[in-house]
Amino acid sequence: MLSISLAKSIGIGSSRRDEVYVAAVPLRATKGPAQLLMSTAYSLNFWDLQHFMVIINPSSLHSQVLVYDFQPQDPESIAVAVAALSGRNVPGVVLTRTLKKLPKRKCWFVGYSETDAMDAANRFNKGWHTDLRINHQDCRNYVNGLVEYLTGMKAVLEQLQSSSMARDEMSLTRKD
């Protein structure tokens, strides 16, 4: 089996298919000490204290990069944070937005979509239950599920976490 970076560098499977990436950003928190704590955890690469999302880089040269993620409806609410951390369900929302280009840090190429990635992501999102529950139905479960739906790769976050690529923050070569 070829590594992801080797497959991409030699162009295997790259015939006009959408690229799929996973990215990490700091968890959102209320301004002040909580926000400082989340930013510090992200900077120190504490895997469990990061928010993960899927990024699709369409094969069309004129399309913008799309971000898909799942988070609490009110991610900066202290009441939501307490409820989520205590294991209770909180209202969640699937978001889709555009980026002008791929992030330079903490963004990993994970494969090519097997079909039109944007249509497939929209189908996946329609079936996604939006009750968020930490470690059962959160951004990690969403990313693992969407990446598997798009590429067939199972447990992508676990693979990234165990790889030196994720631990050392090495970014893969991408089209800029």
C-alpha positions as a Markdown table, in Angstrom:
| # | Residue | x | y | z |
|---|---|---|---|---|
| 1 | Met | 0.0 | 0.0 | 0.0 |
| 2 | Leu | 1.4 | 3.4 | -0.9 |
| 3 | Ser | 1.6 | 6.2 | 1.6 |
| 4 | Ile | -0.7 | 9.1 | 1.1 |
| 5 | Ser | 2.2 | 11.5 | 0.3 |
| 6 | Leu | 3.8 | 9.1 | -2.1 |
| 7 | Ala | 0.6 | 8.5 | -3.9 |
| 8 | Lys | -0.1 | 12.2 | -4.3 |
| 9 | Ser | 3.4 | 13.1 | -5.3 |
| 10 | Ile | 3.4 | 10.6 | -8.2 |
| 11 | Gly | -0.1 | 11.5 | -9.2 |
| 12 | Ile | -1.9 | 8.2 | -8.5 |
| 13 | Gly | -5.6 | 8.8 | -8.6 |
| 14 | Ser | -5.3 | 12.4 | -9.4 |
| 15 | Ser | -7.2 | 12.5 | -12.7 |
| 16 | Arg | -9.7 | 15.3 | -12.1 |
| 17 | Arg | -10.9 | 14.2 | -8.7 |
| 18 | Asp | -11.4 | 16.5 | -5.7 |
| 19 | Glu | -8.7 | 16.5 | -3.0 |
| 20 | Val | -9.8 | 15.9 | 0.5 |
| 21 | Tyr | -7.9 | 17.3 | 3.5 |
| 22 | Val | -8.4 | 17.3 | 7.3 |
| 23 | Ala | -7.5 | 20.4 | 9.3 |
| 24 | Ala | -7.3 | 21.3 | 12.9 |
| 25 | Val | -8.0 | 24.7 | 14.5 |
| 26 | Pro | -8.2 | 25.8 | 18.2 |
| 27 | Leu | -11.4 | 25.0 | 20.0 |
| 28 | Arg | -13.6 | 28.1 | 20.4 |
| 29 | Ala | -14.2 | 29.4 | 23.9 |
| 30 | Thr | -15.4 | 32.6 | 25.6 |
| 31 | Lys | -12.9 | 35.5 | 25.6 |
| 32 | Gly | -10.4 | 35.6 | 28.4 |
| 33 | Pro | -8.8 | 32.7 | 30.3 |
| 34 | Ala | -10.8 | 30.0 | 28.5 |
| 35 | Gln | -9.8 | 31.3 | 25.1 |
| 36 | Leu | -6.2 | 31.6 | 26.1 |
| 37 | Leu | -6.2 | 28.0 | 27.4 |
| 38 | Met | -7.7 | 26.7 | 24.1 |
| 39 | Ser | -5.1 | 28.6 | 22.0 |
| 40 | Thr | -2.3 | 27.3 | 24.2 |
| 41 | Ala | -3.5 | 23.7 | 23.9 |
| 42 | Tyr | -3.6 | 24.1 | 20.1 |
| 43 | Ser | -0.1 | 25.6 | 20.0 |
| 44 | Leu | 1.2 | 22.8 | 22.1 |
| 45 | Asn | -0.5 | 20.3 | 19.7 |
| 46 | Phe | -2.7 | 18.7 | 22.4 |
| 47 | Trp | -4.7 | 16.5 | 20.0 |
| 48 | Asp | -7.8 | 16.1 | 22.1 |
| 49 | Leu | -8.1 | 19.9 | 22.5 |
| 50 | Gln | -8.4 | 20.8 | 18.9 |
| 51 | His | -11.4 | 21.2 | 16.5 |
| 52 | Phe | -11.2 | 19.1 | 13.3 |
| 53 | Met | -12.9 | 19.8 | 10.0 |
| 54 | Val | -12.8 | 18.5 | 6.4 |
| 55 | Ile | -11.6 | 20.6 | 3.5 |
| 56 | Ile | -12.4 | 19.9 | -0.1 |
| 57 | Asn | -10.2 | 21.3 | -2.8 |
| 58 | Pro | -12.3 | 20.9 | -6.0 |
| 59 | Ser | -10.6 | 19.7 | -9.1 |
| 60 | Ser | -12.1 | 22.6 | -11.0 |
| 61 | Leu | -9.5 | 25.5 | -11.2 |
| 62 | His | -12.2 | 28.1 | -10.7 |
| 63 | Ser | -13.8 | 26.7 | -7.5 |
| 64 | Gln | -13.0 | 27.8 | -4.0 |
| 65 | Val | -11.9 | 25.5 | -1.3 |
| 66 | Leu | -14.8 | 24.4 | 0.9 |
| 67 | Val | -14.7 | 23.7 | 4.6 |
| 68 | Tyr | -17.2 | 21.3 | 6.3 |
| 69 | Asp | -17.4 | 21.0 | 10.0 |
| 70 | Phe | -19.7 | 20.1 | 12.9 |
| 71 | Gln | -19.7 | 22.1 | 16.1 |
| 72 | Pro | -22.1 | 23.3 | 18.9 |
| 73 | Gln | -24.6 | 25.9 | 17.8 |
| 74 | Asp | -23.1 | 28.3 | 20.4 |
| 75 | Pro | -19.5 | 27.2 | 20.7 |
| 76 | Glu | -18.6 | 30.1 | 23.0 |
| 77 | Ser | -21.3 | 29.5 | 25.6 |
| 78 | Ile | -20.1 | 28.5 | 29.0 |
| 79 | Ala | -23.4 | 26.6 | 29.6 |
| 80 | Val | -22.9 | 24.6 | 26.4 |
| 81 | Ala | -19.3 | 23.8 | 27.4 |
| 82 | Val | -20.3 | 22.6 | 30.8 |
| 83 | Ala | -23.2 | 20.5 | 29.3 |
| 84 | Ala | -20.9 | 19.0 | 26.6 |
| 85 | Leu | -18.1 | 18.2 | 29.1 |
| 86 | Ser | -20.6 | 16.5 | 31.4 |
| 87 | Gly | -21.6 | 14.1 | 28.7 |
| 88 | Arg | -25.0 | 15.6 | 27.8 |
| 89 | Asn | -26.2 | 16.3 | 24.3 |
| 90 | Val | -26.0 | 19.9 | 23.1 |
| 91 | Pro | -27.5 | 21.4 | 19.9 |
| 92 | Gly | -25.0 | 21.1 | 17.1 |
| 93 | Val | -24.8 | 22.5 | 13.6 |
| 94 | Val | -23.0 | 21.4 | 10.4 |
| 95 | Leu | -21.4 | 24.3 | 8.7 |
| 96 | Thr | -20.1 | 24.8 | 5.2 |
| 97 | Arg | -18.0 | 27.8 | 4.2 |
| 98 | Thr | -15.4 | 28.8 | 1.6 |
| 99 | Leu | -11.7 | 29.6 | 1.9 |
| 100 | Lys | -9.6 | 31.3 | -0.7 |
| 101 | Lys | -6.8 | 28.8 | -0.2 |
| 102 | Leu | -5.8 | 25.8 | 2.0 |
| 103 | Pro | -4.4 | 26.5 | 5.5 |
| 104 | Lys | -0.6 | 26.4 | 5.7 |
| 105 | Arg | -0.5 | 24.7 | 9.2 |
| 106 | Lys | -2.3 | 21.6 | 10.6 |
| 107 | Cys | -3.8 | 20.7 | 7.3 |
| 108 | Trp | -3.2 | 17.2 | 6.0 |
| 109 | Phe | -4.0 | 15.7 | 2.6 |
| 110 | Val | -5.9 | 12.4 | 3.1 |
| 111 | Gly | -7.0 | 11.3 | -0.3 |
| 112 | Tyr | -9.1 | 11.9 | -3.4 |
| 113 | Ser | -12.9 | 11.7 | -3.4 |
| 114 | Glu | -14.4 | 8.7 | -5.2 |
| 115 | Thr | -17.2 | 10.9 | -6.6 |
| 116 | Asp | -18.1 | 14.6 | -6.8 |
| 117 | Ala | -17.0 | 15.5 | -3.3 |
| 118 | Met | -19.3 | 18.5 | -2.8 |
| 119 | Asp | -22.4 | 16.6 | -3.8 |
| 120 | Ala | -21.3 | 13.7 | -1.6 |
| 121 | Ala | -20.6 | 15.9 | 1.4 |
| 122 | Asn | -24.0 | 17.5 | 1.0 |
| 123 | Arg | -25.7 | 14.1 | 0.9 |
| 124 | Phe | -23.7 | 13.0 | 4.0 |
| 125 | Asn | -24.7 | 16.2 | 5.9 |
| 126 | Lys | -28.4 | 15.6 | 5.2 |
| 127 | Gly | -28.2 | 12.4 | 7.1 |
| 128 | Trp | -26.0 | 13.7 | 10.0 |
| 129 | His | -27.7 | 14.0 | 13.3 |
| 130 | Thr | -27.0 | 17.3 | 14.9 |
| 131 | Asp | -27.2 | 16.4 | 18.6 |
| 132 | Leu | -23.6 | 16.9 | 19.6 |
| 133 | Arg | -22.1 | 14.7 | 22.4 |
| 134 | Ile | -18.4 | 14.7 | 23.2 |
| 135 | Asn | -16.7 | 11.4 | 22.2 |
| 136 | His | -19.9 | 10.0 | 20.7 |
| 137 | Gln | -21.1 | 12.5 | 18.1 |
| 138 | Asp | -18.6 | 15.4 | 17.8 |
| 139 | Cys | -16.3 | 16.9 | 15.3 |
| 140 | Arg | -14.0 | 13.9 | 15.3 |
| 141 | Asn | -16.8 | 11.5 | 14.6 |
| 142 | Tyr | -18.0 | 13.9 | 11.8 |
| 143 | Val | -14.6 | 14.1 | 10.2 |
| 144 | Asn | -14.0 | 10.3 | 10.4 |
| 145 | Gly | -17.4 | 9.7 | 8.9 |
| 146 | Leu | -17.2 | 12.3 | 6.1 |
| 147 | Val | -13.7 | 11.3 | 5.1 |
| 148 | Glu | -14.7 | 7.7 | 4.9 |
| 149 | Tyr | -17.8 | 8.6 | 2.9 |
| 150 | Leu | -15.7 | 10.6 | 0.4 |
| 151 | Thr | -12.6 | 8.5 | 0.2 |
| 152 | Gly | -13.2 | 5.1 | 1.7 |
| 153 | Met | -10.5 | 5.8 | 4.4 |
| 154 | Lys | -11.6 | 4.6 | 7.8 |
| 155 | Ala | -10.6 | 6.3 | 11.1 |
| 156 | Val | -8.6 | 9.0 | 9.5 |
| 157 | Leu | -8.0 | 11.0 | 12.7 |
| 158 | Glu | -6.6 | 8.0 | 14.5 |
| 159 | Gln | -4.2 | 7.4 | 11.5 |
| 160 | Leu | -3.1 | 11.0 | 11.5 |
| 161 | Gln | -2.6 | 11.1 | 15.2 |
| 162 | Ser | -0.4 | 8.0 | 15.2 |
| 163 | Ser | 1.7 | 9.2 | 12.3 |
| 164 | Ser | 4.8 | 11.3 | 12.6 |
| 165 | Met | 3.2 | 13.7 | 10.1 |
| 166 | Ala | 0.6 | 14.8 | 12.6 |
| 167 | Arg | 2.9 | 14.7 | 15.7 |
| 168 | Asp | 5.5 | 16.8 | 14.0 |
| 169 | Glu | 3.1 | 19.2 | 12.2 |
| 170 | Met | 4.6 | 18.3 | 8.9 |
| 171 | Ser | 2.4 | 19.6 | 6.1 |
| 172 | Leu | 2.1 | 17.8 | 2.8 |
| 173 | Thr | 2.9 | 19.5 | -0.5 |
| 174 | Arg | -0.2 | 21.1 | -1.9 |
| 175 | Lys | -1.1 | 23.2 | -4.9 |
| 176 | Asp | -0.9 | 26.9 | -4.0 |
